[in-house]
Amino acid sequence: MANKWQDIREGLCGALVIGGSLVTPFLRYWRTRWGATEAELKKNLPGDDLVPHPKWQYTNAITINAPLTSVWPWLVQVGQGRGGWYSYEWLENLAGCDIHNANQIIPEFQHLKVGDIVELAPQFGYPVAIVDPCRAIVLHSDSRTGGLPIPVKMKPGDYNISTWGFFLEEINEKCTRLITRLRNDYTPKMVLKLMAGPSLVEPVSTAMQRKMLKGIKKRAEA
């Protein structure tokens, strides 16, 4: 019961964070670079070429006081029906995502390969484009080849392309840097800008991702 109420409290806090983000577009500069250094913001990362000309992107990062090999097992098992997303579980389930965040390493989810689907919610997920063990996972969606659906009727020639990457860099044998980057490109029309652009997606996803990064850090350091 205590854990249930903790999840609810965290979810309510998450809702406030997301709500605050939606009405503070002037803070987007801070949100889109939270935790990242200038070098990390400018760095070319695996998968950037899959969305070569993004209309918007963000790069977030966190330092984890644990070896790279202790962080990777938590990262590789992410996903709905797997280890969860280590974010606002109650809030995600309120939206029908059926997320259950793991607090332990799950052996059957320690293997990920290109072509697998990492789900955000049941029947709604990103295909895996790149897996470099202990280094990188890149998820890639392209509406032209059956990517993530958005609630917009796509006309011939319309597109929505995105990548979501997770990258580990070893600082030393006891410390790891976890960097995430989302890039998005879409047909330059108003309806797609509203549904796939930064005004809606960025405030929600950056808030959820900050909680996720902190969740991975907490678990790996423990």
N, C-alpha and C positions, 0 to 999 in steps of 0.2 A: 504493500500500500504506500509506503514511504517513497519508493521509486516512482510509483504512478503519479503522486502529487508533485514530485520533483520534475517529472516530464511535463506535467501541465504548467507548472510555474515557468519552466524554461520556454515552453511553447508560447505562453502569453508574452513573455519578454521578447521572444522572436517576432511575434506579431507586431509588437510596438516598434521594434527595430525596422522591420520591413515597411510598416506604415510611415514611420519617420523618413525612411529613405525615399519613398514614393513622392513625398511632398518637399524634398530638399534636393532638387536637381543641381543646385549650386555646390553641393558636396560631392558630386560625381567624381571630380578630380581626385579627391582623397580616397573614395571607395575603390576606384579602378586601379589604384596602386598600393592598397593597404599592405603593409609589411614588406614590400619589394624595394630593393635598392635601385638606384639609377642604372647600374650595370645590368641588373636583371630585367628591367623594363625594356632596355635596348637590345638585349641578347636574342639572337636567333635560336629558336628552340625546335626540336623535332616536331613535325606536323604543321609548322607555320606555312609551308608551301601548299598545303591542302586548301588553305583559304588565303591566297596570296595577296588579295586586296580587300581586307576587312573594312566594313563600314564602321565598325566599332570593335573594341576588344578591352579586356582588362587582364592585369597580371597581379596576383596576390602571392604572398609568401610568408613562411614562418620558420623559425629556428627550433629544432627539436633536439633536446639534450639526450640523445640516444644514438647508437650506431645505425648506419644505413641499413644493415641487415635486420635490425629490430623494427624499423619503420615500414619496410617493404611489405611484410606479411599483412599489416593492417590496411595498407593501400590497395593491394592486389585483390582483396576480398570485398571491395566496395560494391554496392548495388542492391536494388530491391530483390528480395529472395536470396540474398547472399549475406554479407556482413552489415548491410545498411549503409547509411551515409554519414553517421556520426554527427548529425545536425539536429534540428528541432524535430524529434521523432513525433511528438504529439501533434504538432502543427502539420507535418506531412501526412499523418494518418487522418487528420481532420479533413484533408483534401482527398482522401481515398487512396493514398499511395501504398498502404500496407507495408510500412517500413518497421524493421525491428533491428535496432543497432546492437551489434555484438560487442561484448566486453572481453572476448577471448578470441584467439586465433582459431579459425575453423579449417581443418586440414583439407576438406573436400573443395574449398574455394581458393586454394593457393595456386591454382593453375589457370592462366588466362591466355588465350591465343587470338591472333588476328581473325576477325570474322565473328567472334563471340558477340553477344549482345549484353551490354551492361544496362539494366533497366533502372529508370527513375521511378517508375510505377508499373504495375502489371500491364504488359503488352505495349509499353511505351519506353523505348530505350535507344541508346547510342550503339552502333556497331564499333567494335574495337579495330582501329587502323594500325596502331603501333604498340608492340610490347617489347620492351628491352628490360629484362629482369634486373631489379634493384636500381634502375635508372629512369625509365619512362613508361607511361601509359598514355596513349592518345586516342580519344574517342572522336569519331567523325560522322557527321550526318549531312546528307545531300538530298534535298527533296526530289531531285531529278532521278534518283535511283532508289526512292523509297525511304527517305530519311524520316526524322522526327516530324510527325504531323503537327500542323498549327491550325487554329480555327479560322482559316481563311481559304476561300475557294481559289486554288491556283489555276491560272490560265496558261495556255501554251506559251512557253518562253519564260514564265515566272520561275524563280528559284529561291531557295533559302538554304544556305550552306553554313555549317558551323563545326568548329573543333573545340574540344575540351581536353586539355592536357595536364598531366601530373608528372612532375620531374623531381628526382632526388639528386642532390649533390652533396658529397661528403666534405664536411669542413675539417674534421679530424676523426679519429677512430671512435670518438665518443659523442660526436655532434653532427647533425645532418640538417641540410637546408631542403625544405619542401616548397616547391614553386608550382603554382597553377596558372594556366592561361586559357581564357576563352576568346575565340575569334568568331565573328559572324559577318556574313555577306548575304545580301538579298536583292531582289529586283527593286530598283529605286522608285517605288510607288507608295503612296501614303498608307494604304491599308497594311502593307507588309512592314513599313517603318513603325507603325503603331504596335503590331503584334510580335515582330521579331527584332525591333530596334531597342536602343538603350533605355527609352523612357519607361518601359514596363519590365523588360527582362532583367536589365542590369540591377535595379534596386533590390529585386527579389533574390536573384542568384548570388550577388555579392554578399548579402546578409546571410544566406544559407551557407555559403562557402566559408565565410569567416568562422562560423560555428563548427563546420566540418574540420577545418584546419586545426582549430583548438581541440576538437575531439580526438583527432589522430595524435596530436602532441601529447595529450593527457594519457592516452592508452599506451603509446610507445614508451613514454618516460616512466610509466608505472611498472 
